[in-house]
Amino acid sequence: MVTLNGTVAVDGVPTMGLRKWFGRGGEEGETFEDYTLSAMKSGYMVDYDLRTWQVTAYQTYDYDGFVTTEWELVQGKEIRFLERSEDDGRIEWTFTQRIEINQIEEPVIDHIVTHEDPPEMITYQGRSYHAVESSAGLMREQGEGEGVEFVSWSYEGEGDRLLFITQWGERDFKAYEGVYAEEYQFSDILPGPAE
């Protein structure tokens, strides 16, 4: 990053020109630091695995003071979830998609209803996952409001695979499966077109 006549430039291109080019000309206080994975907002675009995804929503999950952020990413008909957590300065990213809970081979819902927890080991698409932790918290849309209570169970599989089961109310269960990700795998983070 260099300075040209008092204007910040990246690779010799003034940032003000880039902001204007992408429909965000001259928003006061806006900098390229706003175009990071952690600072994404609804409408932003981001590339992952040679595909461009659009941020359509985000929410926070508050586990008794430990807060994570999740962005909903859409590409065509596909929906993925990118979650960021930070613990003792270590940032961790997960990239998941929703799966049908009945695709898990074990009777997860019956087990939770009977034992208040899912099985210690579960199987999805021939892969085994073992329970890592369970947590209760509050989900807040756009990071605001009182929040909705939920319980979450985390599982890890071989390699970088992971699986989450969440319970919302008495009988509303959801499941998500995916991978641990690295921030460098996401690129070309830009705001969406100006409204």
C-alpha positions in Angstrom: 0.0 0.0 0.0 1.5 3.4 -1.0 0.3 7.0 -0.8 -0.2 9.0 -4.0 -0.8 12.7 -3.4 -2.5 12.0 -0.1 -4.7 9.2 -1.5 -4.1 5.7 -0.3 -3.3 3.3 -3.2 -3.0 -0.5 -3.5 -0.7 -1.7 -6.3 -0.6 1.8 -7.6 -4.4 2.1 -7.9 -6.0 4.8 -5.7 -8.5 3.3 -3.4 -11.0 6.1 -3.8 -11.2 5.1 -7.5 -11.8 1.5 -6.6 -14.6 2.4 -4.1 -16.2 4.5 -6.8 -15.8 1.7 -9.4 -17.5 -0.8 -7.1 -20.4 1.5 -6.3 -19.2 2.7 -2.9 -17.6 6.0 -4.0 -16.5 8.2 -1.1 -18.3 6.5 1.9 -16.8 8.4 4.8 -14.3 6.4 6.9 -14.4 3.4 4.5 -11.0 1.8 4.0 -9.7 -1.4 2.5 -9.5 -2.8 6.1 -13.4 -3.0 5.7 -12.9 -5.6 3.0 -11.7 -8.4 5.2 -13.4 -11.7 6.0 -14.2 -10.6 9.5 -15.8 -7.3 8.4 -18.1 -8.7 5.8 -21.7 -7.5 5.8 -24.9 -8.5 3.9 -24.4 -7.9 0.2 -20.6 -8.5 0.2 -19.1 -10.9 -2.4 -16.3 -13.3 -1.6 -14.5 -16.0 -3.6 -13.9 -19.5 -2.3 -12.8 -22.5 -4.2 -12.9 -20.7 -7.6 -16.5 -19.7 -7.0 -18.0 -16.3 -6.0 -20.4 -16.3 -3.1 -22.7 -13.5 -1.9 -23.3 -12.8 1.8 -27.1 -12.8 2.3 -27.2 -12.6 6.1 -25.2 -12.9 9.2 -25.8 -13.7 12.9 -23.9 -14.0 16.1 -24.0 -16.9 18.6 -23.4 -16.0 22.2 -22.3 -18.9 24.4 -22.4 -17.1 27.8 -20.0 -14.3 26.7 -18.1 -16.3 24.1 -19.4 -14.9 20.8 -19.0 -16.3 17.3 -20.1 -14.8 14.0 -21.7 -16.7 11.1 -22.3 -15.5 7.5 -24.8 -17.1 5.2 -23.2 -17.4 1.7 -25.2 -18.1 -1.4 -23.9 -19.2 -4.9 -26.7 -20.1 -7.3 -29.0 -22.5 -5.4 -26.3 -23.5 -2.9 -26.2 -22.1 0.6 -23.1 -22.4 2.9 -22.3 -21.0 6.4 -19.0 -19.5 7.3 -18.4 -19.2 11.0 -15.6 -17.3 12.8 -14.6 -18.0 16.4 -11.7 -16.6 18.5 -10.4 -18.1 21.6 -7.2 -16.8 23.4 -6.2 -15.0 20.2 -6.6 -18.1 18.0 -9.1 -17.6 15.2 -10.9 -20.6 13.8 -13.1 -20.7 10.6 -15.6 -23.4 9.6 -17.4 -23.7 6.3 -20.5 -25.9 6.4 -23.8 -26.7 4.7 -27.1 -27.8 6.1 -27.9 -31.5 5.9 -31.0 -33.4 6.7 -30.7 -34.7 10.2 -32.2 -38.1 9.1 -29.2 -38.5 6.8 -27.2 -39.2 9.9 -27.4 -43.0 10.3 -28.0 -43.0 14.1 -31.5 -42.0 15.4 -30.2 -38.6 16.7 -33.5 -37.0 17.6 -34.8 -40.0 19.6 -31.5 -40.2 21.4 -31.6 -36.5 22.4 -35.3 -36.8 23.5 -34.4 -39.9 25.7 -31.0 -39.0 27.0 -30.8 -35.1 26.5 -27.7 -35.6 24.3 -27.1 -37.2 20.9 -24.9 -40.3 20.6 -21.1 -40.0 21.3 -20.4 -41.4 17.8 -22.4 -40.7 14.7 -22.1 -41.6 11.0 -22.8 -39.5 8.0 -22.2 -40.6 4.4 -20.0 -43.4 5.6 -17.8 -41.1 7.7 -17.6 -41.4 11.5 -17.7 -38.4 13.8 -17.0 -38.2 17.5 -18.5 -35.7 20.0 -16.3 -32.9 21.0 -18.5 -30.5 23.1 -21.9 -29.2 23.7 -23.0 -25.7 24.4 -26.1 -23.6 25.0 -26.4 -20.0 23.8 -28.4 -17.2 22.1 -28.5 -16.6 18.4 -29.0 -13.0 17.3 -29.9 -12.1 13.7 -27.5 -9.3 12.4 -25.9 -9.5 15.9 -28.9 -7.6 17.5 -31.8 -8.2 19.7 -32.5 -10.4 22.7 -31.7 -13.6 20.8 -33.2 -17.1 20.4 -32.1 -19.9 22.7 -30.5 -23.0 21.3 -28.3 -26.0 22.2 -25.4 -27.1 19.9 -23.4 -30.3 19.8 -20.1 -30.3 17.9 -18.5 -33.4 16.3 -15.2 -33.9 14.5 -14.4 -36.5 11.8 -11.3 -37.6 10.0 -9.1 -34.9 8.5 -10.7 -31.5 8.8 -14.4 -32.7 8.7 -16.9 -31.5 11.3 -20.6 -31.8 12.0 -22.9 -29.7 14.2 -26.3 -30.6 15.6 -28.5 -27.8 16.9 -31.8 -27.9 18.9 -34.2 -25.0 18.8 -37.1 -25.5 21.2 -38.4 -29.0 22.0 -38.4 -30.7 18.7 -36.7 -28.4 16.1 -33.4 -30.0 15.2 -30.9 -29.0 12.4 -27.6 -30.5 11.3 -24.6 -29.0 9.4 -21.6 -30.7 8.0 -18.4 -29.2 6.5 -14.8 -28.5 7.0 -12.4 -26.3 9.0 -11.2 -23.5 6.7 -8.3 -21.0 6.6 -8.8 -17.3 6.0 -6.4 -17.3 3.1 -8.8 -19.6 1.1 -11.2 -16.7 0.8 -10.3 -13.8 -1.6 -11.6 -10.9 -3.5 -13.8 -9.6 -0.7 -15.8 -6.7 -2.0 -19.1 -4.9 -1.1 -22.1 -5.6 -3.3 -23.4 -3.0 -5.8 -24.6 0.3 -4.3 -28.3 0.4 -3.7 
